[in-house]
Amino acid sequence: MKFAVIVFPGSNCDMDLLWAVKEILGEEAEYVRHDAESLAGFDGVLIPGGFSYGDYLRCGAIARFSKIISEVIRLADEGKPVFGTCNGFQILTEAGLLPGVLLKNESLHFVCKTVDLTVVNNQTAFTSEYQKDEVIQLPVAHGEGNYYCDESTLKKLKENHQIVFTYADKNPNGSLENIAGIINEKGNVLGMMPHPERAVESLLGSEDGLRFFKSIVKNYGEVRTNA
């Protein structure tokens, strides 16, 4: 597979994503600037964490209007995998590719630590290498990771099994229903606050994130695009 790692002014996890996919997983990956106008030739999109445009207004609110976002939406509409972690998750909600919003952490403090996550739904193209209800460890690093949505949206998320990850022990940010990651109805766009790309080698303290990327390649790897 060939992945596009989108880079915005203020992104700081783009190198982590590129390393995880290219050096550890052995797949193709390239940086694509926020002002690029095409994602031709890419099979999937990865939106990194960081502080796009300084997190002014709201996290992801300005990045949502970058030129490249229309191409991200196009690939998502075509059924190709789109993944956003941390600030990437915030951008996906701002772009309307995922429901809900990320608010300031309940504590009003930046949180940076490794957390336990429960794999609520392993029947997705992003989590098929995990066991259902398996508890994994991934790092978080955010100040606005408090997921919120209204009651009707939450009901829909539950009915459609769109809640993919929840915080297993202590909720680090106050997220509704301990939600850490969700997927769209179509099943090809996933956003989460924890960073699987920072847990792909034992040197980093956990390899639990590697199976996340292996799942994507397993389920989408034979699909190539010339778009």
Residue frames as a rotation matrix with the C-alpha (Angstrom) as fourth column:
MET 1
0.569 0.822 0.000 0.00
0.822 -0.569 0.000 0.00
0.000 0.000 -1.000 0.00
LYS 2
-0.549 -0.683 0.481 0.98
0.655 -0.709 -0.259 3.60
0.519 0.173 0.837 -0.49
PHE 3
0.307 0.643 -0.702 0.00
0.944 -0.298 0.141 5.97
-0.119 -0.706 -0.698 2.30
ALA 4
-0.031 -0.233 0.972 -0.16
0.289 -0.933 -0.215 9.75
0.957 0.274 0.097 2.26
VAL 5
-0.096 -0.052 -0.994 0.91
0.989 -0.115 -0.090 11.35
-0.110 -0.992 0.063 5.55
ILE 6
0.493 0.388 0.779 -0.67
0.553 -0.831 0.063 14.81
0.671 0.400 -0.624 5.55
VAL 7
-0.375 -0.708 -0.598 1.53
0.927 -0.296 -0.230 17.58
-0.014 -0.640 0.768 6.98
PHE 8
0.678 0.610 0.410 0.02
0.554 -0.791 0.259 20.82
0.483 0.052 -0.874 8.27
PRO 9
-0.223 -0.681 0.698 1.83
-0.204 -0.667 -0.717 23.81
0.953 -0.302 0.010 9.78
GLY 10
-0.079 0.155 0.985 2.19
-0.983 -0.178 -0.051 22.66
0.168 -0.972 0.166 13.38
SER 11
0.863 0.288 -0.415 2.03
-0.260 0.958 0.123 18.89
0.433 0.002 0.901 12.76
ASN 12
0.049 -0.910 0.412 4.55
-0.992 -0.091 -0.083 17.10
0.113 -0.405 -0.907 14.98
CYS 13
0.046 0.003 0.999 3.65
-0.406 0.914 0.016 13.41
-0.913 -0.406 0.043 14.70
ASP 14
0.770 0.242 -0.590 4.05
-0.627 0.116 -0.771 13.14
-0.118 0.963 0.241 10.93
MET 15
-0.161 -0.920 -0.357 7.51
-0.880 0.297 -0.370 11.62
0.447 0.254 -0.858 11.27
ASP 16
-0.536 0.040 0.843 6.19
-0.607 0.676 -0.418 9.06
-0.587 -0.736 -0.338 13.75
LEU 17
0.524 0.826 0.207 3.54
-0.367 0.439 -0.820 7.92
-0.769 0.354 0.533 11.28
LEU 18
0.615 -0.355 -0.705 5.97
-0.741 0.048 -0.670 7.76
0.271 0.934 -0.234 8.38
TRP 19
-0.485 -0.851 0.202 8.43
-0.861 0.426 -0.277 5.74
0.149 -0.309 -0.939 10.45
ALA 20
-0.255 0.457 0.852 5.78
-0.501 0.691 -0.521 3.29
-0.827 -0.560 0.053 11.64
VAL 21
0.746 0.665 0.037 4.45
-0.280 0.363 -0.889 2.61
-0.605 0.652 0.457 8.16
LYS 22
0.728 -0.478 -0.491 7.61
-0.584 -0.059 -0.810 2.81
0.358 0.876 -0.322 6.08
GLU 23
-0.247 -0.967 0.056 10.37
-0.823 0.179 -0.539 1.50
0.512 -0.179 -0.840 8.35
ILE 24
-0.602 0.052 0.797 8.50
-0.616 0.606 -0.504 -0.87
-0.509 -0.794 -0.332 10.66
LEU 25
0.329 0.849 0.413 5.62
-0.264 0.503 -0.823 -2.07
-0.907 0.162 0.390 8.50
GLY 26
-0.591 -0.684 0.428 7.56
0.250 0.349 0.903 -1.96
-0.767 0.641 -0.035 5.22
GLU 27
0.312 0.749 0.585 4.85
0.894 -0.022 -0.448 -0.18
-0.322 0.663 -0.676 3.21
GLU 28
-0.481 -0.445 0.756 5.17
0.731 -0.679 0.065 2.92
0.485 0.583 0.652 1.04
ALA 29
0.493 0.619 -0.611 4.50
0.825 -0.556 0.102 6.29
-0.277 -0.554 -0.785 2.62
GLU 30
-0.470 -0.597 0.650 5.11
0.745 -0.663 -0.071 9.89
0.474 0.451 0.756 1.58
TYR 31
-0.497 0.274 -0.823 4.53
0.471 -0.711 -0.522 13.29
-0.728 -0.647 0.224 3.13
VAL 32
-0.233 0.473 0.849 1.85
0.847 -0.330 0.416 15.39
0.477 0.817 -0.324 1.43
ARG 33
-0.971 -0.219 -0.092 1.63
0.236 -0.857 -0.458 19.09
0.022 -0.467 0.884 2.24
HIS 34
-0.352 0.870 -0.345 -1.55
0.512 -0.129 -0.849 20.73
-0.783 -0.476 -0.400 3.43
ASP 35
0.058 0.349 -0.935 -1.62
-0.486 -0.809 -0.332 22.93
-0.872 0.474 0.122 0.32
ALA 36
-0.946 -0.309 0.099 -1.28
-0.092 0.548 0.831 20.08
-0.311 0.777 -0.547 -2.18
GLU 37
-0.261 0.889 -0.376 -4.22
-0.916 -0.351 -0.193 19.61
-0.304 0.294 0.906 -4.50
SER 38
0.369 0.385 -0.846 -4.07
-0.715 0.699 0.006 15.90
0.594 0.603 0.533 -5.28
LEU 39
0.006 -0.333 0.943 -3.79
-0.758 0.614 0.221 12.52
-0.652 -0.716 -0.249 -3.61
ALA 40
0.711 0.234 -0.663 -3.50
-0.675 0.493 -0.549 10.67
0.198 0.838 0.508 -6.90
GLY 41
0.078 -0.694 -0.716 -1.80
-0.353 0.652 -0.671 7.31
0.932 0.306 -0.194 -6.57
PHE 42
-0.764 -0.340 0.549 -2.34
-0.611 0.106 -0.784 6.90
0.208 -0.935 -0.289 -2.82
ASP 43
-0.422 0.566 -0.708 -4.22
0.189 0.819 0.541 3.99
0.887 0.094 -0.453 -1.29
GLY 44
0.380 0.539 -0.751 -4.81
0.863 0.086 0.498 5.49
0.333 -0.838 -0.433 2.14
VAL 45
0.135 -0.236 0.962 -4.50
-0.074 -0.971 -0.228 8.67
0.988 -0.040 -0.149 4.18
LEU 46
0.088 -0.190 -0.978 -2.91
0.959 0.280 0.032 9.20
0.268 -0.941 0.207 7.60
ILE 47
0.395 0.105 0.913 -3.52
0.010 -0.994 0.110 12.47
0.919 -0.035 -0.394 9.45
PRO 48
-0.319 -0.714 -0.623 -1.01
0.606 0.352 -0.714 13.02
0.729 -0.605 0.321 12.27
GLY 49
0.574 0.398 -0.715 -1.18
0.817 -0.333 0.471 14.58
-0.051 -0.855 -0.516 15.68
GLY 50
-0.597 -0.781 0.184 0.26
0.771 -0.622 -0.138 17.94
0.222 0.059 0.973 16.59
PHE 51
-0.124 0.499 -0.858 -1.05
0.507 -0.711 -0.487 21.48
-0.853 -0.495 -0.165 16.69
SER 52
-0.302 0.010 0.953 -2.19
0.949 -0.088 0.302 22.31
0.087 0.996 0.017 13.17
TYR 53
-0.041 0.194 0.980 -2.21
0.350 -0.916 0.196 26.08
0.936 0.352 -0.030 12.66
GLY 54
-0.807 -0.440 0.395 -1.37
-0.186 -0.445 -0.876 26.48
0.561 -0.780 0.277 16.35
ASP 55
-0.527 0.703 -0.478 -4.78
0.828 0.552 -0.101 25.08
0.193 -0.449 -0.873 17.39
TYR 56
-0.956 0.237 -0.173 -6.23
-0.189 -0.948 -0.256 28.57
-0.225 -0.212 0.951 17.01
LEU 57
-0.239 0.963 -0.125 -10.04
-0.827 -0.135 0.546 28.89
0.509 0.234 0.828 17.08
ARG 58
0.667 0.320 0.673 -10.58
-0.607 0.758 0.241 25.16
-0.433 -0.569 0.699 17.79
CYS 59
-0.367 -0.817 0.445 -8.27
-0.368 0.567 0.737 22.21
-0.854 0.107 -0.509 17.26
GLY 60
-0.607 0.031 0.794 -8.49
0.592 0.684 0.426 21.26
-0.530 0.729 -0.433 13.59
ALA 61
0.366 0.890 -0.271 -10.87
0.466 -0.428 -0.774 24.09
-0.805 0.158 -0.572 12.71
ILE 62
0.332 -0.320 -0.887 -8.44
-0.676 -0.737 0.013 25.88
-0.658 0.595 -0.461 10.39
ALA 63
-0.724 -0.658 0.207 -6.82
-0.371 0.625 0.687 22.71
-0.581 0.420 -0.697 9.00
ARG 64
-0.120 0.786 0.606 -10.26
0.460 0.585 -0.668 21.59
-0.880 0.199 -0.432 7.88
PHE 65
0.806 0.471 -0.359 -10.16
-0.023 -0.581 -0.813 24.32
-0.592 0.664 -0.458 5.20
SER 66
-0.257 -0.952 -0.169 -6.76
-0.414 -0.049 0.909 23.33
-0.873 0.303 -0.382 3.78
LYS 67
-0.065 0.201 -0.977 -6.69
-0.998 -0.038 0.059 22.49
-0.025 0.979 0.203 0.07
ILE 68
-0.803 -0.404 -0.438 -5.82
-0.465 0.885 0.036 18.85
0.373 0.233 -0.898 0.67
ILE 69
-0.693 0.551 0.465 -8.94
-0.306 0.359 -0.882 18.17
-0.653 -0.753 -0.081 2.75
SER 70
0.270 0.818 -0.507 -11.19
-0.874 -0.012 -0.485 18.01
-0.403 0.575 0.712 -0.32
GLU 71
-0.084 -0.399 -0.913 -8.96
-0.728 0.651 -0.217 15.19
0.681 0.646 -0.345 -1.59
VAL 72
-0.953 -0.196 0.229 -9.08
-0.302 0.603 -0.738 13.44
0.007 -0.773 -0.634 1.79
ILE 73
-0.206 0.963 0.175 -12.87
-0.564 0.030 -0.825 13.60
-0.799 -0.269 0.537 1.62
ARG 74
0.276 0.276 -0.920 -12.79
-0.952 0.210 -0.223 12.25
0.132 0.938 0.321 -1.95
LEU 75
-0.588 -0.566 -0.578 -10.72
-0.476 0.819 -0.319 9.23
0.654 0.088 -0.752 -0.96
ALA 76
-0.854 0.344 0.390 -12.99
-0.275 0.338 -0.900 8.62
-0.442 -0.876 -0.194 2.03
ASP 77
0.115 0.953 -0.280 -16.04
-0.788 -0.084 -0.610 8.76
-0.605 0.290 0.741 -0.22
GLU 78
0.138 -0.155 -0.978 -14.35
-0.852 0.485 -0.196 6.22
0.505 0.861 -0.065 -2.50
GLY 79
0.936 0.337 -0.102 -14.01
-0.229 0.802 0.552 3.82
0.268 -0.493 0.827 0.42
LYS 80
0.137 -0.963 -0.233 -10.28
0.220 0.259 -0.940 4.12
0.966 0.078 0.248 0.92
PRO 81
0.365 0.008 -0.931 -8.90
0.906 0.224 0.358 4.05
0.212 -0.975 0.074 4.50
VAL 82
0.070 -0.298 0.952 -8.51
-0.077 -0.953 -0.292 7.36
0.995 -0.053 -0.089 6.29
PHE 83
0.353 -0.041 -0.935 -6.99
0.864 0.396 0.310 7.47
0.358 -0.917 0.175 9.77
GLY 84
0.153 -0.300 0.942 -6.53
-0.168 -0.947 -0.274 10.41
0.974 -0.117 -0.196 12.09
THR 85
0.123 -0.191 -0.974 -4.80
0.888 0.459 0.022 10.33
0.443 -0.867 0.226 15.45
CYS 86
-0.325 -0.229 -0.918 -5.02
0.796 -0.590 -0.135 13.05
-0.511 -0.774 0.374 18.11
ASN 87
-0.429 0.152 -0.890 -5.09
-0.297 -0.955 -0.020 16.33
-0.853 0.256 0.455 16.13
GLY 88
-0.956 0.079 -0.282 -5.93
-0.244 0.320 0.916 14.16
0.163 0.944 -0.286 13.12
PHE 89
-0.537 0.807 -0.247 -9.05
0.843 0.525 -0.118 12.94
0.034 -0.272 -0.962 14.94
GLN 90
-0.202 0.428 -0.881 -9.98
0.369 -0.800 -0.473 16.55
-0.907 -0.420 0.004 15.68
ILE 91
-0.731 -0.127 -0.670 -9.54
-0.511 -0.548 0.662 17.45
-0.451 0.827 0.335 12.00
LEU 92
-0.914 0.399 -0.075 -11.75
0.254 0.706 0.661 14.54
0.317 0.585 -0.747 10.91
THR 93
-0.234 0.867 -0.439 -14.57
0.899 0.020 -0.438 15.73
-0.371 -0.497 -0.784 13.15
GLU 94
-0.250 0.078 -0.965 -14.18
-0.051 -0.996 -0.067 19.32
-0.967 0.033 0.253 11.95
ALA 95
-0.860 -0.144 -0.490 -14.28
-0.484 -0.079 0.872 18.10
-0.164 0.986 -0.002 8.33
GLY 96
0.082 0.996 0.031 -17.50
-0.960 0.087 -0.266 16.19
-0.268 -0.008 0.963 8.99
LEU 97
-0.198 -0.220 -0.955 -15.96
-0.606 0.793 -0.057 12.81
0.770 0.568 -0.291 8.26
LEU 98
-0.597 0.076 -0.798 -16.65
0.581 0.728 -0.365 11.70
0.553 -0.682 -0.479 11.83
PRO 99
0.411 0.840 0.355 -19.44
0.263 -0.482 0.836 12.79
0.873 -0.250 -0.419 14.21
GLY 100
0.695 -0.038 -0.718 -18.95
0.718 -0.002 0.696 14.62
-0.028 -0.999 0.026 17.48
VAL 101
0.624 -0.503 0.598 -16.35
-0.231 -0.850 -0.473 17.05
0.746 0.157 -0.647 18.74
LEU 102
0.070 -0.679 -0.731 -13.21
0.852 0.422 -0.310 17.05
0.519 -0.601 0.608 20.91
LEU 103
0.829 0.286 0.480 -13.37
-0.009 -0.852 0.523 19.43
0.559 -0.438 -0.704 23.87
LYS 104
-0.072 -0.849 0.524 -10.79
-0.743 -0.305 -0.595 20.55
0.665 -0.432 -0.609 26.40
ASN 105
-0.491 -0.186 -0.851 -9.74
0.319 0.871 -0.374 17.85
0.811 -0.455 -0.368 28.84
GLU 106
0.561 0.803 -0.201 -11.96
0.432 -0.078 0.898 17.77
0.706 -0.590 -0.391 31.90
SER 107
0.365 -0.519 -0.773 -8.95
0.896 -0.028 0.442 18.55
-0.251 -0.854 0.455 34.08
LEU 108
0.999 -0.016 -0.040 -8.00
-0.031 -0.911 -0.411 21.51
-0.030 0.412 -0.911 31.84
HIS 109
0.231 -0.970 0.070 -4.46
-0.571 -0.077 0.817 20.09
-0.788 -0.229 -0.572 31.85
PHE 110
0.230 -0.302 -0.925 -2.41
-0.885 0.330 -0.328 18.60
0.404 0.894 -0.192 29.04
VAL 111
0.639 0.047 0.767 -2.20
-0.471 0.813 0.343 14.82
-0.608 -0.581 0.542 29.49
CYS 112
0.277 -0.627 -0.728 0.84
-0.811 0.253 -0.527 12.84
0.515 0.737 -0.439 28.35
LYS 113
-0.326 -0.345 0.880 1.06
-0.779 0.625 -0.044 9.20
-0.535 -0.700 -0.473 29.43
THR 114
-0.845 0.070 -0.530 0.44
-0.278 0.790 0.547 5.61
0.457 0.609 -0.648 28.42
VAL 115
-0.267 0.845 0.463 -3.14
-0.912 -0.065 -0.406 4.43
-0.313 -0.531 0.788 28.88
ASP 116
-0.826 0.140 0.546 -5.02
0.173 0.985 0.008 1.14
-0.536 0.101 -0.838 28.77
LEU 117
-0.434 0.694 -0.575 -7.54
-0.894 -0.409 0.182 0.82
-0.109 0.593 0.798 25.95
THR 118
-0.265 0.444 0.856 -10.25
0.027 0.891 -0.454 -1.75
-0.964 -0.097 -0.248 25.37
VAL 119
-0.955 0.007 -0.295 -10.78
-0.295 -0.003 0.955 -2.91
0.006 1.000 0.005 21.79
VAL 120
-0.325 0.924 0.200 -14.58
-0.466 0.028 -0.885 -2.69
-0.823 -0.380 0.421 21.78
ASN 121
0.808 0.588 -0.042 -14.99
-0.280 0.319 -0.905 -3.55
-0.519 0.743 0.423 18.10
ASN 122
-0.296 -0.941 0.164 -12.44
-0.295 0.254 0.921 -5.77
-0.909 0.224 -0.353 16.36
GLN 123
0.062 0.414 0.908 -14.68
0.774 0.555 -0.306 -6.26
-0.630 0.722 -0.286 13.32
THR 124
0.851 0.125 -0.510 -13.24
-0.169 -0.855 -0.491 -3.26
-0.497 0.504 -0.706 11.48
ALA 125
0.810 -0.566 0.157 -10.55
0.358 0.264 -0.896 -2.96
0.465 0.781 0.416 8.84
PHE 126
0.233 -0.721 0.652 -8.42
-0.545 -0.652 -0.526 -1.13
0.805 -0.233 -0.545 11.42
THR 127
-0.079 -0.178 0.981 -8.74
-0.994 0.088 -0.064 -3.60
-0.075 -0.980 -0.184 14.31
SER 128
0.729 0.488 -0.480 -9.09
-0.573 0.819 -0.037 -7.09
0.375 0.302 0.876 12.80
GLU 129
-0.027 -0.834 -0.551 -5.71
-0.039 0.551 -0.833 -8.16
0.999 -0.001 -0.047 14.20
TYR 130
-0.730 -0.136 0.670 -6.91
-0.641 -0.203 -0.740 -7.59
0.237 -0.970 0.061 17.77
GLN 131
-0.688 0.566 -0.453 -9.21
0.617 0.786 0.044 -9.70
0.381 -0.249 -0.890 19.93
LYS 132
0.142 0.814 0.563 -12.56
0.066 -0.575 0.815 -8.33
0.988 -0.078 -0.135 21.02
ASP 133
0.945 0.280 0.166 -12.33
-0.089 -0.269 0.959 -6.72
0.314 -0.921 -0.229 24.46
GLU 134
0.270 -0.930 -0.250 -8.54
0.892 0.339 -0.297 -7.04
0.361 -0.143 0.921 24.38
VAL 135
0.930 -0.054 -0.363 -6.80
0.149 -0.848 0.508 -4.45
-0.335 -0.527 -0.781 26.53
ILE 136
0.325 -0.834 0.445 -3.86
0.850 0.051 -0.525 -2.75
0.415 0.549 0.726 24.83
GLN 137
0.345 -0.301 -0.889 -1.48
0.591 -0.666 0.455 0.03
-0.730 -0.682 -0.052 25.84
LEU 138
0.128 -0.277 0.952 -1.00
0.871 -0.428 -0.241 3.17
0.475 0.860 0.186 23.76
PRO 139
-0.663 -0.421 -0.619 0.30
0.681 -0.683 -0.265 6.64
-0.311 -0.598 0.739 24.64
VAL 140
0.538 0.751 0.382 -1.81
0.819 -0.574 -0.025 9.80
0.200 0.327 -0.924 24.67
ALA 141
-0.585 -0.662 -0.469 -0.62
0.718 -0.692 0.081 13.40
-0.378 -0.289 0.879 24.49
HIS 142
-0.369 0.556 0.745 -3.33
0.576 -0.492 0.653 16.02
0.729 0.670 -0.138 24.23
GLY 143
-0.981 0.098 -0.166 -5.05
0.063 -0.650 -0.757 18.95
-0.182 -0.753 0.632 25.84
GLU 144
-0.268 0.927 -0.264 -8.35
-0.883 -0.346 -0.318 18.63
-0.386 0.148 0.910 23.98
GLY 145
-0.865 -0.110 -0.490 -9.23
-0.330 0.859 0.390 14.95
0.379 0.499 -0.779 23.83
ASN 146
-0.723 0.659 0.207 -12.57
-0.101 0.197 -0.975 15.05
-0.684 -0.726 -0.076 25.62
TYR 147
-0.930 0.363 0.066 -14.93
0.156 0.224 0.962 13.42
0.334 0.905 -0.265 23.10
TYR 148
-0.580 0.800 -0.155 -18.51
-0.039 -0.217 -0.975 14.65
-0.814 -0.560 0.157 23.14
CYS 149
-0.892 0.450 0.038 -21.63
0.021 -0.043 0.999 14.15
0.451 0.892 0.029 21.04
ASP 150
-0.372 0.830 0.417 -25.37
-0.923 -0.379 -0.069 14.59
0.101 -0.410 0.906 21.61
GLU 151
-0.243 0.329 0.913 -27.65
-0.533 0.741 -0.409 11.78
-0.811 -0.585 -0.005 22.77
SER 152
0.793 0.606 -0.056 -28.99
-0.360 0.393 -0.846 10.90
-0.491 0.692 0.530 19.32
THR 153
0.393 -0.744 -0.540 -25.46
-0.769 0.056 -0.637 10.64
0.504 0.666 -0.550 17.90
LEU 154
-0.527 -0.584 0.618 -24.32
-0.839 0.475 -0.266 8.49
-0.139 -0.658 -0.740 20.82
LYS 155
0.222 0.718 0.659 -27.30
-0.432 0.679 -0.594 6.19
-0.874 -0.153 0.461 20.31
LYS 156
0.892 0.092 -0.443 -26.39
-0.452 0.189 -0.872 5.86
0.004 0.978 0.210 16.64
LEU 157
-0.046 -0.992 -0.114 -22.73
-0.914 0.088 -0.395 5.17
0.402 0.086 -0.911 17.44
LYS 158
-0.472 -0.091 0.877 -23.76
-0.667 0.687 -0.288 2.35
-0.576 -0.721 -0.384 19.74
GLU 159
0.529 0.790 0.312 -26.33
-0.337 0.532 -0.776 0.85
-0.779 0.305 0.548 17.39
ASN 160
0.903 -0.204 -0.379 -23.87
-0.361 0.120 -0.925 0.83
0.234 0.972 0.034 14.48
HIS 161
0.763 -0.642 -0.070 -20.95
0.563 0.609 0.558 -0.43
-0.316 -0.466 0.827 16.59
GLN 162
0.650 -0.487 0.583 -18.96
0.259 -0.579 -0.773 2.67
0.714 0.654 -0.250 15.69
ILE 163
0.664 -0.490 0.564 -17.27
-0.747 -0.400 0.531 2.96
-0.034 -0.774 -0.632 19.08
VAL 164
0.601 -0.511 -0.615 -14.00
-0.122 0.701 -0.702 1.12
0.790 0.497 0.359 18.43
PHE 165
-0.399 -0.787 -0.471 -11.80
0.518 0.230 -0.824 1.97
0.756 -0.573 0.316 21.43
THR 166
0.761 0.516 0.394 -12.62
-0.046 -0.563 0.825 3.01
0.647 -0.646 -0.405 24.99
TYR 167
-0.252 -0.815 0.522 -10.39
-0.708 -0.213 -0.674 3.89
0.660 -0.539 -0.523 27.92
ALA 168
0.010 0.234 -0.972 -10.16
0.177 0.956 0.232 0.72
0.984 -0.174 -0.032 30.00
ASP 169
-0.265 -0.201 -0.943 -9.13
0.942 0.156 -0.298 2.11
0.207 -0.967 0.148 33.36
LYS 170
-0.102 0.177 -0.979 -8.87
0.531 -0.822 -0.204 5.79
-0.841 -0.541 -0.010 34.12
ASN 171
0.580 0.384 0.718 -10.41
0.810 -0.364 -0.459 8.15
0.085 0.848 -0.522 31.60
PRO 172
-0.341 -0.890 -0.303 -7.61
0.914 -0.390 0.117 10.70
-0.222 -0.237 0.946 30.98
ASN 173
-0.967 -0.113 0.230 -9.76
0.201 -0.891 0.407 13.47
0.159 0.440 0.884 29.53
GLY 174
-0.609 0.789 -0.082 -13.40
-0.226 -0.272 -0.935 13.04
-0.760 -0.551 0.344 30.59
SER 175
-0.857 0.229 -0.461 -14.62
-0.460 0.064 0.886 11.66
0.232 0.971 0.050 27.26
LEU 176
0.070 0.984 0.166 -18.28
-0.990 0.089 -0.108 10.68
-0.121 -0.157 0.980 27.04
GLU 177
0.919 0.386 0.077 -18.73
-0.382 0.922 -0.055 6.95
-0.092 0.021 0.996 27.71
ASN 178
0.317 -0.900 0.301 -14.90
-0.141 0.269 0.953 6.65
-0.938 -0.344 -0.042 27.94
ILE 179
0.916 0.116 0.383 -14.72
0.339 0.282 -0.897 6.91
-0.213 0.952 0.219 24.14
ALA 180
0.103 -0.961 -0.258 -11.16
0.012 -0.259 0.966 6.91
-0.995 -0.102 -0.015 22.78
GLY 181
-0.852 -0.407 -0.330 -11.79
-0.324 -0.085 0.942 6.15
-0.411 0.910 -0.060 19.11
ILE 182
0.175 0.962 0.211 -14.69
-0.107 0.232 -0.967 5.89
-0.979 0.147 0.143 16.65
ILE 183
-0.833 -0.350 0.429 -15.28
0.346 0.275 0.897 4.90
-0.432 0.895 -0.108 13.04
ASN 184
-0.596 0.653 -0.466 -17.68
-0.773 -0.624 0.114 6.19
-0.217 0.428 0.877 10.41
GLU 185
0.336 0.840 0.427 -20.75
-0.608 0.539 -0.583 4.23
-0.720 -0.064 0.691 9.33
LYS 186
0.748 -0.074 -0.659 -19.05
-0.604 0.335 -0.723 3.08
0.274 0.939 0.206 6.14
GLY 187
0.921 -0.353 0.167 -16.17
0.157 0.726 0.670 1.67
-0.358 -0.591 0.723 8.18
ASN 188
0.449 -0.785 0.426 -13.24
0.826 0.182 -0.534 3.28
0.342 0.592 0.730 6.35
VAL 189
0.004 -0.431 0.902 -12.60
-0.129 -0.895 -0.427 6.44
0.992 -0.115 -0.059 8.42
LEU 190
0.543 0.123 -0.831 -11.29
0.733 0.413 0.540 6.06
0.409 -0.903 0.134 11.96
GLY 191
0.090 -0.503 0.860 -10.23
-0.294 -0.838 -0.459 8.68
0.952 -0.211 -0.223 14.47
MET 192
0.656 0.065 -0.752 -8.72
0.639 0.482 0.599 8.16
0.401 -0.874 0.275 17.92
MET 193
0.877 -0.335 0.344 -6.91
-0.442 -0.844 0.303 10.25
0.189 -0.418 -0.889 20.49
PRO 194
0.524 -0.739 0.423 -4.22
-0.101 0.439 0.893 7.66
-0.846 -0.510 0.156 21.44
HIS 195
0.337 -0.558 -0.758 -1.17
-0.928 -0.332 -0.168 7.21
-0.158 0.760 -0.630 19.20
PRO 196
0.906 -0.016 0.423 -0.71
0.032 0.999 -0.031 3.68
-0.422 0.041 0.906 17.75
GLU 197
0.754 -0.647 0.113 2.27
0.111 -0.043 -0.993 4.94
0.647 0.761 0.039 15.73
ARG 198
0.089 -0.721 0.687 4.13
-0.831 -0.434 -0.348 5.57
0.549 -0.540 -0.638 18.97
ALA 199
0.096 -0.018 0.995 3.73
-0.748 0.659 0.084 1.96
-0.657 -0.752 0.050 20.05
VAL 200
0.854 0.194 -0.482 5.14
-0.502 0.548 -0.669 -0.12
0.135 0.814 0.565 17.19
GLU 201
0.075 -0.886 -0.458 8.46
-0.112 0.449 -0.886 -1.21
0.991 0.118 -0.066 18.74
SER 202
0.556 0.092 -0.826 9.35
0.716 0.451 0.533 -2.72
0.421 -0.888 0.185 22.12
LEU 203
-0.556 -0.831 -0.020 11.93
0.768 -0.504 -0.395 0.07
0.318 -0.235 0.918 22.46
LEU 204
-0.583 0.420 0.696 9.00
-0.218 -0.906 0.364 2.47
0.783 0.060 0.619 22.72
GLY 205
-0.792 0.222 0.569 7.45
-0.578 0.030 -0.816 0.53
-0.199 -0.974 0.104 25.58
SER 206
0.020 0.832 0.554 4.70
-0.144 0.551 -0.822 -1.22
-0.989 -0.063 0.130 23.63
GLU 207
-0.966 -0.254 -0.048 4.16
-0.097 0.183 0.978 -2.93
-0.239 0.950 -0.201 20.28
ASP 208
-0.369 0.908 0.199 0.39
0.517 0.378 -0.768 -2.87
-0.772 -0.180 -0.609 20.63
GLY 209
0.197 0.456 -0.868 0.00
-0.398 -0.772 -0.495 -0.23
-0.896 0.443 0.030 17.94
LEU 210
-0.746 -0.599 -0.291 1.67
-0.501 0.216 0.838 -2.31
-0.439 0.771 -0.461 15.23
ARG 211
-0.719 0.512 0.470 -1.35
0.576 0.817 -0.009 -4.55
-0.389 0.265 -0.883 14.78
PHE 212
0.217 0.762 -0.610 -3.45
0.138 -0.643 -0.753 -1.48
-0.966 0.080 -0.245 14.05
PHE 213
0.009 -0.308 -0.951 -1.42
-0.843 -0.515 0.158 -0.77
-0.538 0.800 -0.264 10.93
LYS 214
-0.935 -0.314 0.166 -1.16
-0.208 0.863 0.459 -4.46
-0.287 0.395 -0.873 10.07
SER 215
-0.242 0.934 0.262 -4.95
0.499 0.352 -0.792 -4.61
-0.832 -0.061 -0.551 10.10
ILE 216
0.366 0.359 -0.858 -5.17
-0.431 -0.752 -0.499 -1.79
-0.825 0.553 -0.120 7.55
VAL 217
-0.433 -0.637 -0.638 -2.71
-0.871 0.114 0.478 -3.46
-0.232 0.763 -0.604 5.20
LYS 218
-0.866 0.141 0.479 -4.38
0.117 0.990 -0.080 -6.85
-0.486 -0.013 -0.874 5.61
ASN 219
-0.042 0.991 0.126 -7.78
0.575 0.127 -0.808 -5.46
-0.817 0.039 -0.575 4.69
TYR 220
0.791 0.343 -0.506 -6.83
-0.130 -0.714 -0.688 -2.87
-0.598 0.610 -0.520 2.09
GLY 221
-0.035 -0.997 -0.076 -3.44
-0.287 -0.063 0.956 -4.02
-0.957 0.055 -0.284 0.89
GLU 222
-0.475 -0.127 0.871 -4.61
0.651 0.615 0.445 -5.67
-0.592 0.779 -0.209 -2.30
VAL 223
0.640 0.738 0.215 -6.55
0.724 -0.485 -0.491 -2.59
-0.259 0.470 -0.844 -3.36
ARG 224
-0.550 -0.825 -0.129 -4.49
0.671 -0.528 0.520 -0.27
-0.497 0.199 0.845 -5.53
THR 225
0.598 0.766 -0.234 -5.57
0.490 -0.581 -0.650 3.02
-0.634 0.274 -0.723 -7.05
ASN 226
-0.459 -0.679 0.573 -4.52
0.886 -0.305 0.349 5.04
-0.062 0.668 0.742 -10.06
ALA 227
0.601 0.799 -0.021 -6.81
0.798 -0.601 -0.035 7.93
-0.040 0.005 -0.999 -9.19
